[in-house]
Amino acid sequence: MTLYRQLLLFTVFLFSLLFLGVWIEKLHSTRNFLVNQLQSHAQDTATSLGLSLSPVLATGDVSAADTMMNAVFDRGYYHRITLQDVYGHLIIEKKLKVEFENVPDWFINLIPINTPVAEALIMAGWNQAGKLYVVSHPGYAYKTLWQTTVRISGYFLSAFILAMAFGALGLNLLLKPLKRVEQQAEAICKKEYDIQQVLPKTRELRQVVISMNRMTAKVRDMFAEQASIAERLRCKAYSDSITGLGNRRYFQGQVNAHFEQASDSDFGALVLLQVLELHEINEQNGFEITDQLLKRVADSIKKSTSTVGKVVLARLTGGDFAIFLPGLNSADVTEIVVMLNVEIGRLSDEKLIDRTELANIGCAFYDSKTSYGFLLAAADVALHASRQKGPNKWELTSMTTGETVAKGQAWWKDTLERVLENRAVLLYDQPVVDSKATDLILHREVLARIFLRPDEVVNAAVFVPMAQKLGIISLLDQLVVSLLFEQAENGAVGNRVAVNISPASLADDEFVQWLLYKLKSIEDSSLTVIFELPEYGAVQNMEAVKLFSHEVRKLGHAIGLDHFGQSFSNFGYLKSLRPEYVKIDRGFTKELDDKTGGDSEFFIDALCSVAHSLDIKVIAEGVEREDQADKLVELNIDALQGYLFGKPEKI
């Protein structure tokens, strides 16, 4: 029971006790007054009638006495008038039956009124001739007492209702600060840190609110410190301190992780950019100018790749930068390289250093599954070839079979439109298991594949970037979700599934409204859907993602963040977004195999602390060996996904 109700009930009890005491006292005093009135009325009648009867009885005229008694009895309100002789023998008696009008029997039984008997002596000269007894009728007294009781009870009830109404209002106002403290505590449980700006005037409540504000600020600072530690660990281990891009370790991990799950028809490019004579620039201009130059080169790289869906950027060492562009054909890659070369050329106009020969660019394009080592070597050959051409030049080489290089934007447009028309999408699913009990499946992730040819099936990493570039990603996501719901109706999937959608689709209002409508249509089913969004895309479309998350949560579904850790975003957005879970990118899971995996362990451990403080689960993907799983369990991972627990199977 709430404090408000307890205080209100206690107040009701006290008022009831007070009103009951006053009511009983008033009832008792009224009854005593009426009894006194009855006694006075009877005594006055007995005295006056006795005096009147004395001369009549002295002559022995009983008839006259009877007439006189009738006159008094008829005009008064008496129960009984009795005349007896000196020996107690009855001479005359007048009696009226006691009846009560408009007075309930329970009230008469509850409050008895003992009607007093008044006496008067009848004298005949100096001798006693008899005795007169008078008893007033109690009906009038009961009626008066009942009316008084009803009236007083009505007054008391009205006063009680008014007192309770004002008391409830007063208590509500007095306890409002406590209600805000309760809401503040509930907000802390939800990992929201609200500070009460308006302090109550009541001293005790004021101190409670001040203490609560201090505790809230402390908890908020603890979360911020945890997030800061996790971010520092990630930056220290995986980012370049000067440019803010990834370092060689981060770049290698991301590229290797991509190729581990790539299909045979995978394609994309790796670009190397080398700042010329960096050592000489440093000696001539100092490290501050050199660092500014490196930052400007990094900004030019970010600007040139800003329209690319997924991209991995890094400063490998010194003046060497790397760009990984999965899912882009040679024409798109060439466009980016040309743009980058132009942006680098513009740096000479800023006169940051006194030279125009700034950099060379080498690019290797691939159209089938390869490895990081081979691709890096090919890009290095292209970089060497560009240096042979002279400063500020670029070179593109192709690790291609000669077939896919012709698959440009027009080919992909026709292919994806045909996929949409024929609904040529295959659905696979892979289990996500509890880290403490790996036989317990928490949910299944639904994965989409498409047909390029009857004998060639490619995964989402190949066709999604192109669908985004062509502006048809929302149509593709709609098809995948439709097929998922159809399979759910047929009982082909479990009650809890995750499906990937592109953050770019959330900018399509028509797609969002369609999806919300479909979710409302399955409210009566047991199906729960978690919509997985890649972190790097979710950060770029944060407002749309927050709005979408709010809507699907109201319908009993959720969102999750995939490939978490690829983006170097501040962890603070997790507090407002509140995904169901974050799925650590397989690049960090893979690093647990390396001798340098200690940094990855620290990062994962810190991430789990931050996520768990927000009631967000952490899932590790790409788990393939028992020792990986054991290590991840030690790091407080909540769930695991990978070939160790099941390969993707066709639905």
C-alpha positions in Angstrom: 0.0 0.0 0.0 1.3 3.4 -0.9 2.2 6.0 1.8 -0.5 8.3 0.4 -3.2 5.6 1.0 -1.8 4.8 4.5 -1.9 8.4 5.5 -5.3 8.9 4.0 -6.7 5.8 5.8 -5.1 7.0 9.0 -6.7 10.4 8.6 -10.0 8.7 7.9 -9.6 6.6 11.0 -8.8 9.7 13.2 -11.7 11.7 11.8 -14.1 8.8 12.2 -13.0 8.4 15.8 -13.5 12.1 16.4 -16.8 12.3 14.7 -18.0 9.1 16.4 -17.1 10.5 19.8 -18.8 13.8 19.1 -21.8 12.0 17.7 -22.2 9.7 20.8 -21.7 12.6 23.2 -24.3 14.7 21.3 -26.7 11.8 21.3 -26.2 11.1 25.0 -26.7 14.8 26.0 -29.8 15.1 23.8 -31.3 11.9 25.3 -30.6 13.2 28.9 -32.2 16.5 28.0 -35.3 14.8 26.7 -35.5 12.5 29.8 -35.3 15.6 32.0 -38.0 17.3 29.9 -40.2 14.2 30.3 -39.6 14.2 34.0 -40.3 17.9 34.4 -43.4 17.6 32.2 -44.8 14.7 34.2 -43.9 16.3 37.6 -45.5 19.6 36.7 -48.7 17.8 35.6 -48.7 15.7 38.7 -48.3 18.7 41.0 -50.9 20.9 39.4 -53.4 18.1 38.9 -52.9 16.9 42.4 -53.7 20.3 43.8 -56.8 20.5 41.6 -58.0 17.0 42.7 -57.5 17.6 46.5 -60.8 19.6 47.2 -62.8 17.3 44.9 -61.6 14.1 46.6 -62.2 15.7 50.0 -65.9 15.7 49.2 -65.7 12.1 47.7 -66.7 13.2 44.2 -64.9 10.6 42.1 -66.8 11.5 39.0 -65.6 15.0 39.0 -62.1 13.7 39.6 -62.4 11.5 36.6 -63.6 14.4 34.4 -60.7 16.5 35.5 -58.2 13.7 34.8 -59.8 13.2 31.4 -59.4 16.9 30.5 -55.7 16.8 31.4 -55.0 13.4 29.8 -56.7 14.4 26.5 -54.9 17.7 26.1 -51.4 16.4 27.1 -49.2 13.7 25.8 -49.1 11.1 28.5 -48.6 7.4 28.7 -50.4 6.9 32.0 -52.1 8.9 34.8 -53.1 6.8 37.8 -55.0 7.8 41.0 -54.7 5.6 44.0 -56.1 5.8 47.5 -53.9 5.9 50.6 -53.9 2.1 50.7 -52.6 1.8 47.1 -55.9 0.7 45.6 -56.6 2.0 42.1 -59.3 4.6 41.9 -58.9 6.0 38.4 -56.4 5.2 35.6 -56.0 6.8 32.2 -53.6 5.0 29.8 -52.4 5.5 26.2 -50.7 2.7 24.3 -47.1 3.6 23.5 -46.6 3.8 19.7 -43.7 5.4 17.8 -44.2 7.1 14.4 -41.4 7.4 11.8 -38.8 6.0 14.3 -37.1 2.7 13.3 -37.3 -0.1 15.8 -33.5 -0.7 15.8 -33.1 2.9 17.0 -35.6 2.4 19.8 -33.8 -0.9 20.9 -30.4 0.7 20.6 -31.2 3.8 22.6 -33.7 3.1 25.4 -35.4 6.0 27.1 -36.6 5.2 30.6 -39.6 7.4 31.1 -39.6 8.7 34.7 -42.7 8.5 37.0 -43.8 11.7 38.7 -45.8 11.6 42.0 -48.1 14.0 43.9 -50.0 13.6 47.2 -53.8 14.2 47.2 -54.8 15.9 50.5 -58.2 16.2 52.1 -57.6 18.9 54.6 -54.8 17.8 56.8 -55.2 14.2 55.8 -53.9 12.3 52.9 -56.6 11.2 50.5 -54.5 9.4 47.9 -51.6 9.5 45.5 -51.4 10.6 41.9 -48.9 9.1 39.4 -48.1 10.7 36.0 -45.9 9.1 33.2 -45.2 11.2 30.1 -45.5 9.5 26.7 -41.9 8.7 25.3 -43.0 8.9 21.6 -42.3 12.6 21.3 -38.9 12.2 22.9 -37.9 9.3 20.6 -39.1 11.3 17.5 -37.2 14.3 18.6 -34.1 12.2 19.4 -34.3 10.4 16.0 -34.7 13.7 14.1 -31.8 15.2 16.0 -29.7 12.1 15.3 -30.4 12.2 11.6 -29.7 15.9 11.4 -26.4 15.6 13.3 -25.4 12.6 11.3 -26.0 14.5 8.0 -24.0 17.4 9.3 -21.2 15.1 10.4 -21.2 13.2 7.1 -21.1 16.4 5.0 -18.2 17.7 7.2 -16.5 14.3 6.9 -16.7 14.3 3.1 -15.4 17.8 2.9 -12.6 17.1 5.3 -11.6 14.0 3.4 -11.7 15.8 0.1 -9.5 18.7 1.3 -7.4 16.2 3.3 -6.8 14.1 0.2 -6.0 17.2 -1.8 -3.6 18.4 0.9 -1.9 15.0 1.2 -1.5 14.8 -2.5 0.2 18.2 -2.6 2.3 17.4 0.4 3.4 14.0 -1.0 3.9 15.2 -4.6 7.7 15.5 -4.0 7.7 11.9 -2.8 5.9 10.9 -5.9 8.6 12.6 -8.0 11.2 10.8 -5.9 9.4 7.5 -6.7 9.4 8.4 -10.4 13.0 9.3 -10.1 13.8 5.9 -8.6 11.9 4.2 -11.3 13.7 6.2 -14.0 17.1 5.0 -12.5 15.8 1.4 -12.8 15.2 2.2 -16.5 18.7 3.8 -16.7 17.3 7.3 -17.0 18.9 9.9 -14.8 16.4 12.7 -14.1 17.4 15.5 -11.6 14.6 17.3 -9.7 15.1 21.0 -10.3 12.2 22.2 -8.0 12.9 21.3 -4.3 10.0 21.0 -1.8 9.7 23.5 1.0 9.1 20.9 3.7 12.5 20.4 5.3 12.5 16.6 5.6 11.2 16.1 2.0 13.7 18.7 0.8 16.6 16.6 2.3 15.2 13.4 0.7 15.0 15.0 -2.7 18.5 16.5 -2.4 19.9 13.1 -1.4 18.0 11.5 -4.3 19.4 14.0 -6.7 22.9 13.3 -5.5 22.5 9.6 -5.9 21.1 10.0 -9.4 24.0 12.2 -10.4 26.4 9.6 -9.0 24.8 6.7 -10.9 24.8 8.8 -14.1 28.4 9.6 -13.6 29.2 5.9 -13.0 27.5 5.0 -16.3 29.4 7.8 -18.1 32.6 6.6 -16.6 32.0 3.0 -17.7 31.2 4.2 -21.2 34.3 6.4 -21.2 36.5 3.5 -20.2 35.1 1.2 -22.9 35.5 3.9 -25.5 39.1 4.6 -24.4 39.9 0.9 -24.5 38.5 0.7 -28.0 40.2 3.8 -29.2 43.5 2.8 -27.7 43.4 -0.7 -29.2 41.7 0.0 -32.6 41.9 3.6 -33.6 44.6 6.0 -34.7 45.1 8.7 -32.1 45.9 11.5 -34.6 43.2 11.0 -37.3 40.5 9.2 -35.5 40.4 6.5 -38.2 41.0 2.8 -37.4 44.5 1.5 -37.1 46.1 -1.4 -38.9 44.9 -3.9 -36.4 41.3 -2.7 -36.7 41.5 -2.6 -40.5 42.9 -6.1 -40.7 40.3 -7.5 -38.3 37.4 -6.0 -40.2 38.6 -7.1 -43.6 39.4 -10.7 -42.4 36.0 -10.8 -40.7 34.3 -9.8 -44.0 36.0 -12.4 -46.1 35.2 -15.1 -43.5 31.5 -14.8 -44.2 31.8 -13.7 -47.9 30.4 -15.8 -50.7 32.3 -16.9 -53.8 30.8 -14.1 -55.8 31.9 -11.4 -53.4 33.3 -8.2 -54.9 34.7 -4.8 -53.8 38.0 -3.0 -53.6 40.9 -2.0 -51.3 42.4 1.5 -51.8 45.8 2.5 -50.5 46.8 6.2 -50.2 50.4 7.1 -49.3 51.4 10.7 -48.3 54.8 11.3 -50.0 57.9 12.0 -48.1 56.2 12.2 -44.7 59.5 12.0 -42.8 60.8 15.0 -44.7 57.6 17.0 -44.2 58.0 16.3 -40.4 61.6 17.5 -40.4 60.8 20.7 -42.3 57.5 21.7 -40.7 57.4 20.0 -37.3 55.1 17.4 -35.9 52.2 19.8 -35.3 51.9 20.7 -39.0 52.5 17.1 -40.0 49.6 16.0 -37.7 47.4 18.6 -39.2 48.2 17.4 -42.6 47.4 13.8 -41.7 44.1 15.0 -40.2 43.2 16.8 -43.4 44.0 13.8 -45.5 41.7 11.7 -43.2 39.0 14.3 -43.6 39.4 14.1 -47.4 39.0 10.3 -47.2 35.9 10.6 -45.1 34.4 13.1 -47.5 35.1 11.0 -50.6 33.5 7.9 -49.0 30.6 9.6 -47.2 28.0 8.3 -49.6 29.2 4.7 -49.3 27.1 2.4 -47.2 29.7 0.3 -45.6 33.4 1.3 -45.6 36.4 0.6 -43.4 38.8 3.4 -43.1 42.3 3.2 -41.4 45.7 4.8 -41.1 48.0 1.9 -41.3 51.3 3.6 -40.4 53.0 6.9 -41.0 51.5 8.4 -44.1 49.8 5.2 -45.3 46.0 5.1 -45.3 43.7 2.2 -46.4 40.1 2.1 -47.5 38.1 -1.1 -47.8 35.0 -0.9 -50.0 33.0 -4.1 -50.0 30.1 -4.5 -52.5 31.2 -1.8 -54.9 31.9 -2.5 -58.6 34.9 -1.2 -60.5 33.0 1.9 -61.9 31.9 3.0 -58.4 35.4 2.4 -57.0 37.0 4.4 -59.9 34.6 7.3 -59.1 35.6 7.3 -55.5 39.3 7.1 -56.3 39.0 10.0 -58.7 37.1 12.1 -56.2 39.7 11.3 -53.5 42.5 12.3 -55.8 40.8 15.6 -56.4 40.2 16.2 -52.7 43.9 15.5 -51.9 45.0 17.9 -54.7 42.9 20.6 -53.1 45.0 20.4 -49.9 47.9 22.0 -51.7 45.7 25.1 -52.1 45.5 25.4 -48.3 49.2 26.1 -48.2 49.5 24.0 -45.1 52.9 22.9 -46.3 55.0 24.3 -49.1 54.7 21.5 -51.7 52.2 20.4 -54.3 53.3 16.8 -54.5 51.2 15.2 -51.8 50.2 11.6 -52.3 49.7 8.6 -54.6 46.8 6.2 -54.7 46.7 2.5 -55.6 43.5 0.5 -55.8 42.8 -3.3 -56.2 39.4 -4.4 -57.3 38.2 -8.0 -56.7 35.2 -9.9 -58.0 35.5 -13.2 -56.1 36.2 -14.3 -52.6 39.9 -13.6 -51.7 41.9 -12.8 -48.6 43.3 -9.8 -46.8 46.9 -10.7 -47.7 46.4 -11.1 -51.4 44.2 -8.0 -51.7 46.7 -5.9 -49.7 49.5 -7.1 -51.9 47.6 -6.3 -55.1 46.7 -2.8 -53.8 50.4 -2.3 -52.9 51.4 -3.2 -56.5 48.9 -0.6 -57.8 50.3 2.0 -55.4 53.8 1.2 -56.7 52.5 1.6 -60.3 51.0 5.0 -59.4 54.3 6.2 -58.0 55.9 5.3 -61.3 53.5 7.7 -63.0 54.6 10.5 -60.7 53.1 12.4 -57.7 49.4 12.9 -57.3 48.5 10.0 -59.6 46.4 7.0 -59.1 46.3 3.4 -60.4 43.5 0.8 -60.5 44.3 -2.9 -60.9 41.8 -5.8 -61.0 42.0 -9.2 -59.3 39.2 -10.3 -61.6 38.2 -13.4 -63.6 37.1 -11.1 -66.4 33.4 -11.9 -66.0 32.1 -9.9 -63.1 34.0 -6.7 -63.9 31.3 -6.0 -66.4 28.6 -6.3 -63.8 27.9 -2.6 -63.4 25.0 -0.6 -62.0 22.7 -1.4 -64.9 23.3 -5.1 -64.6 22.6 -5.0 -60.8 19.5 -2.9 -61.4 18.1 -5.5 -63.8 19.1 -8.4 -61.6 17.6 -7.0 -58.4 14.4 -5.9 -60.1 14.1 -9.5 -61.4 14.6 -10.8 -57.9 11.8 -8.5 -56.6 9.5 -9.5 -59.4 10.1 -13.2 -59.0 10.4 -13.1 -55.2 13.7 -14.9 -55.7 14.9 -14.7 -52.1 15.9 -17.6 -50.0 15.6 -17.5 -46.2 18.0 -19.2 -43.9 18.1 -19.2 -40.1 20.9 -19.6 -37.5 20.4 -20.1 -33.8 21.5 -17.7 -31.1 22.1 -19.6 -27.8 22.3 -18.7 -24.2 26.0 -18.5 -23.1 25.4 -20.3 -19.8 23.2 -23.0 -21.3 24.1 -23.5 -25.0 21.3 -25.9 -25.5 18.8 -23.1 -24.9 18.0 -21.2 -28.1 17.1 -17.6 -27.3 16.1 -16.7 -30.9 16.9 -17.5 -34.5 18.4 -15.0 -36.9 16.8 -15.0 -40.3 19.3 -14.5 -43.1 18.5 -13.6 -46.7 20.1 -14.9 -49.9 19.3 -14.2 -53.6 19.7 -16.1 -56.8 22.1 -14.6 -59.4 21.9 -17.7 -61.5 20.2 -21.1 -60.8 23.5 -22.4 -59.4 24.7 -19.2 -57.7 23.3 -17.9 -54.4 24.8 -14.8 -52.8 24.4 -13.4 -49.3 23.3 -10.0 -48.2 26.8 -8.6 -47.9 27.0 -8.7 -51.7 23.6 -7.4 -52.9 22.5 -5.0 -50.0 25.1 -2.3 -50.8 24.0 -2.2 -54.4 20.3 -2.2 -53.4 21.0 0.8 -51.2 22.9 2.6 -54.0 20.0 1.9 -56.4 17.4 3.1 -53.9 15.4 -0.1 -53.8 16.6 -1.4 -50.4 13.2 -0.8 -48.8 11.5 -2.9 -51.4 14.0 -5.7 -50.8 13.5 -5.4 -47.0 9.7 -5.5 -47.5 10.0 -8.7 -49.6 12.2 -10.3 -46.9 9.9 -9.4 -44.1 6.8 -10.6 -46.1 8.5 -14.0 -46.7 9.3 -14.2 -43.0 5.7 -13.6 -42.0 4.5 -16.2 -44.6 6.9 -18.8 -43.1 5.7 -17.9 -39.6 2.1 -18.5 -40.6 3.2 -21.9 -41.9 5.0 -22.7 -38.6 8.4 -22.9 -40.3 10.1 -20.5 -37.9 10.1 -20.2 -34.1 8.2 -17.8 -31.9 11.2 -15.5 -31.5 13.2 -14.4 -34.6 15.6 -11.7 -35.6 15.7 -10.3 -39.2 18.1 -7.7 -40.7 16.7 -4.5 -42.2 18.6 -1.5 -43.5 18.5 1.8 -41.6 18.1 3.4 -44.9 14.7 1.7 -45.2 13.5 3.6 -42.1 13.7 6.8 -44.1 11.0 5.4 -46.4 7.7 6.4 -44.6 5.7 4.0 -46.9 7.9 1.1 -45.8 7.7 2.0 -42.1 3.9 2.3 -42.2 3.6 -1.0 -44.1 5.8 -2.7 -41.5 3.9 -1.3 -38.5 0.6 -2.4 -40.1 2.0 -5.9 -40.6 3.1 -6.1 -37.0 -0.3 -4.9 -35.8 -1.9 -7.7 -37.9 0.0 -10.4 -36.0 -0.7 -9.0 -32.5 -2.7 -12.1 -31.6 0.1 -14.4 -32.6 3.0 -15.5 -30.4 5.6 -14.3 -32.9 8.2 -11.8 -31.6 10.4 -10.1 -34.1 13.7 -8.4 -33.4 14.8 -6.0 -36.2 18.6 -6.0 -36.5 20.2 -2.9 -37.8 24.0 -2.5 -38.5 25.5 -0.1 -36.0 27.3 2.1 -38.6 24.0 2.7 -40.4 21.9 3.1 -37.2 24.3 5.8 -36.0 23.9 7.7 -39.3 20.1 7.5 -39.1 19.7 7.8 -35.3 16.5 9.8 -35.1 14.6 7.5 -37.6 15.9 4.5 -35.7 14.7 5.9 -32.3 11.3 6.6 -33.7 11.0 3.1 -35.2 12.3 1.5 -32.0 9.6 3.3 -30.0 6.8 2.2 -32.3 7.8 -1.5 -32.5 8.3 -1.7 -28.8 4.7 -0.6 -28.2 3.7 -3.6 -30.4 5.7 -6.0 -28.3 8.8 -6.3 -30.6 12.3 -4.9 -30.4 15.4 -3.9 -32.3 19.0 -5.0 -32.0 22.3 -3.6 -33.2 24.4 -5.8 -35.5 28.2 -5.5 -36.2 28.6 -3.5 -33.0 32.1 -2.0 -32.7 32.6 -1.2 -36.4 31.6 2.4 -35.7 33.7 4.6 -33.5 30.6 6.3 -32.1 30.2 7.4 -28.5 28.5 4.7 -26.5 26.1 7.4 -25.0 23.5 6.8 -27.7 22.8 3.4 -26.2 21.1 5.1 -23.2 18.5 6.7 -25.4 18.1 4.0 -28.1 17.9 1.0 -25.7 18.2 -1.9 -28.1 17.3 -5.4 -27.0 20.9 -6.4 -27.6 24.1 -5.4 -29.3 25.9 -8.0 -31.3 29.7 -7.7 -31.2 31.3 -7.7 -34.6 33.0 -10.9 -35.5 36.3 -8.9 -36.0 36.5 -8.6 -32.2 35.6 -12.3 -31.7 38.2 -13.3 -34.2 40.9 -11.3 -32.3 40.4 -13.6 -29.3 42.5 -16.1 -31.3 45.5 -13.8 -31.5 48.3 -13.1 -29.1 47.1 -9.5 -29.0 43.6 -10.5 -28.0 44.0 -9.0 -24.5 42.9 -5.6 -25.8 39.9 -7.2 -27.4 39.1 -8.9 -24.1 39.3 -5.7 -22.2 37.0 -4.0 -24.7 34.4 -6.7 -24.7 34.5 -6.8 -20.9 34.0 -3.0 -20.7 31.3 -3.1 -23.3 29.4 -5.8 -21.3 29.6 -3.6 -18.2 28.1 -0.6 -20.1 25.4 -2.6 -21.8 24.4 -4.6 -18.7 24.1 -1.3 -16.7 21.4 -0.4 -19.3 19.8 -3.9 -19.3 21.0 -4.4 -22.8 22.2 -8.0 -23.7 25.5 -8.6 -25.5 25.8 -11.3 -28.2 29.0 -12.5 -29.8 28.9 -13.6 -33.4 31.3 -15.7 -35.4 32.0 -18.2 -32.6 33.5 -21.3 -34.1 35.5 -23.0 -31.3 35.0 -24.1 -27.7 37.9 -22.0 -26.4 36.4 -18.9 -28.0 33.0 -19.7 -26.3 34.7 -20.3 -22.9 36.6 -17.0 -23.1 33.4 -15.1 -24.1 31.5 -16.6 -21.2 34.3 -15.4 -18.8 33.8 -11.9 -20.3 30.0 -11.9 -19.3 28.6 -12.3 -22.8 24.9 -13.1 -22.7 24.5 -15.1 -25.9 26.6 -16.7 -28.7 26.1 -17.2 -32.4 28.3 -19.1 -34.9 29.1 -22.3 -36.6 29.9 -23.9 -33.3 26.2 -23.9 -32.4 24.8 -24.4 -35.9 25.3 -23.3 -39.5 22.6 -21.3 -41.3 19.9 -23.7 -42.6 17.4 -23.1 -45.3 13.9 -22.4 -43.9 
